[in-house]
Amino acid sequence: MNELKNLQATGLTTLGQALRTSFDLLNLNRLVSGIDNYGQGRNPFFLEPSVIITISDGSKMTNNGGVQEELHLPLNSPLPGSELTKEPFRWDQRLFALVLRLPGASSLEAEQLGSVPSDESAVTQMCEVTGGRSYCVRTQRMLNQCLESLVQKVQSGVVINFEKTGPDPVPVGEDCIVEPPRATSSFTPQAWHSCHKLIYVRPNPKTGVPLGHWPIPECFWPDQNSPTLPPRTAHPVVRFSCGECEPMVIDKLPFDKYELEPSPLTQYILERKSPLTCWQVFVSSSGKYSDLGHPFGYLKASTTLTCVNLFVMPYNYPVLLPQLDDLFKVHKLKPNLKWRQTFENYLKTMPPYYLLPLKKALRMMGAPSLIGDNSIDCGLSYSVISYLKKLSQQAKIESDRIIASVGKKTPQEVGIKVKNQSSVLSLAHRRDFKQLLQGITGEAPLRPMELSMKEFAGFQIAILSKDVKPQTYRNAYDIPRRSLLDQLTRMRSNLLKRTQKLIRGQDEDYLHSIPVAQMGNYQEYLKLLPSPLREIDPDQPKRLHTFGNPFKQDKKGMMIDEADEFVAGPQNKFKRPGESNTPASLKRRRSMSPLLRRPPTPPIINHIGGKGPPSSPGAPPQPSPVKPVTVHKDYDRLFRLLEDIEGPLEIQRNFIQNTIKEAARFKRRVLIQQLERVLEDVISRSLSPQINHVNSR
């Protein structure tokens, strides 16, 4: 997808060359796999269905020679083996075009419902030749309708030219009664006489791959003495005879069945309402002794009259099927000499590439070995077979090269080299080059001598590179033409400004002009920053960068939410009446961050068992909560402020707890430990009067 996004429309309308390149890429893999089966029949079940969609505005085609009225595809192709097919496409490749003719202003007329018409541009003829079509899109609704139609067109199948041969069939009435012939001539062209349509090749529901047995014959008889193959057309021309025949089939004989795409031909056959008869199909020049060839199948309407199917049978099946029927029913799989002679005569009239599928079919039917292994021959010369193998190897190498090149950027040229027209040394090699340069620039008088200013050995013309950041304040040639006025305004404001807030050559727009693809590249930004100052506390864990989240911290360190849990820890050490250590509190204390953990200290209880007097309202004020402890020199001022706190012990305890929270937020571990000792002293003094009062009773 990134490669598609990087595509840019530049240059002339070379649609023909683009289509030729697309077809060549599709055909490259066909040579590797050999599914075209040149010279050995066309197998509909060997296919790679492809749909090419072009999006155009329907305007004229342009090239270096001018404006073209028609679409022309280049005849010469670098693809090896392209001369074996007359057209650049194959029978399972179709072209569709979306011609966007959306108006600039919405039309006031009511939009007409119905199918989307074809366009009248030059690409329409190319679409129809491949079996596709074009769409003339004028509204948004028509575009959505076209997309739905394209989805339905994605079908597995091949395109075939069906042409009528011989006279028209006898008309049939509504009750299937033969009507007398009409006065109209049978040679009057009708729409169903020639159809260029698709036959659906359904995949096997079990394997998901189309299966088949019999090919469609070639339009020539293979010659073992011919050094080359005649080129074939992309779409085979299948001729059908309108003579009423009875469909033939015998038990266990495999046959292929393909459904025809709806067309005037299928409509005409279905309107006759004769599902018990069929029309035989031929390929011209496929036989050895006849121009029309022998039938290889037939067209027949389905019994429900919903579609028309093409049945592909063995070549000249009207002769073969009765022989095979006699082999099973009369001879009981033990043929006599006469039957073998008749079978040998049939094999001579059959193209040699039918021998292998016929042998497989006889094996499936359980017949004895009637075709020897030595007699199976494809009918091609040694030079043709070698050439086809060589094509497959060359195509494999080219395919690997193209696959490896996908996603790789082509190396861009540094510059355009200027070729020397003569062997004379350049001016840079002359001893008086400096004097010549001063004369050219006007610093010194130009000496009267012959100068060749057109010769520059090794000179290169620079090419605009997208990777190089333009310097619009230093190089005027980096400014696009459409931005000249805007850049002039920026330069004027940069020149006349009084404050030196920004570096000269930049402004606020320039500083924040970063491509979207580079906005998240924070690591490169960190490399340009100066090294940060060291932490005050060397034991403090290193803080991660907060790009995108100012509260982002290391998972191994302390989380902000755990500070509250830490503060609640010392209060739970001294059990009060009615309190107990719940599993939830123990679990919370066990999961505390290692930063806030400290070794357990024994509880401090003063005057246990003593008889001191209880506190009274007239007692003197409580002493300072902070006892003389070893204080870190950086926190001396903080503890002096805590010593000045006066009031009840509850207020003093709240002050210390809030200070611990702030210390935890800034991850001051030493300060937290010292404040914990102060908090323990405050809590112990608040509990000691209660203990003394109980003991005095």
PEQUI-V670563 format. One record per helix or strand. SS is the DSSP state (H for helix, E for strand). FROM is the first residue (numbers start at 1). TO is the last residue. Records with the same first field share a line. If there is no record, write none. Layout:
# PEQUI-V670563
SS = FROM-TO  FROM-TO
This chain:
# PEQUI-V670563
H = 2-5  15-33  82-84  123-130  140-153  191-193  264-272  317-329  337-349  352-365  382-405  427-429  433-441  476-478  481-496  508-511  516-518  522-528  562-571  583-590  594-596  633-643  649-665  669-696
E = 42-42  50-56  61-63  66-68  85-85  93-100  134-137  157-165  172-172  178-178  194-200  216-216  232-232  237-241  245-246  256-260  277-282  297-301  308-312  415-417  460-462
